[in-house]
Amino acid sequence: MNTKAPSQIDVFVGSRVRMRRLMAGLSQEKLADGLGITFQQVQKYEKGTNRIGASRLQAIADILGVHPSFFFQEGEDPASARSGEATREPSEISSFVSSKEGIALNRAFLKITDPVLRKKIISLVAAVAQTPETETTRTATSHNQELHG
């Protein structure tokens, strides 16, 4: 085992710290101030380069307003954390949600209360991204136009 490479668990926990910090709207400097450490240390924690001790993880959880177990949960399936699947690298979705853009998009989207408008936005994004969802939307749209047009 290469002792220089961070463990997958440390990387995962660090990514969860970053995601929660961004969701809370805190900078690395603010979190560091609350912990009495430098922002560079927070950077190392978030990258998984440095391990987070139990008492430090509890302090981070207190500042970010979550239970320490939050940092070990994948989110989609609590059973996966118990079976050891939490050691895998963060998923594509977790990576996006923990980015500044992902958090901003999520916050804005959650403010939209109209379900029809939400579906239209998803269709728009899928069309711009040219994803497989685009074909489903096009088929449904052309079918509706045939029926009503």
Secondary structure, 3 states (H helix, E strand, C coil): CCCCCCCHHHHHHHHHHHHHHHHCCCCHHHHHHHHCCCHHHHHHHHHCCCCCCHHHHHHHHHHHCCCHHHHHCCCCCHHHHHCCHHHCCCCHHHHHHCCHHHHHHHHHHHCCCCHHHHHHHHHHHHHHHCCHHHHHHHHHHHHHHHHHC
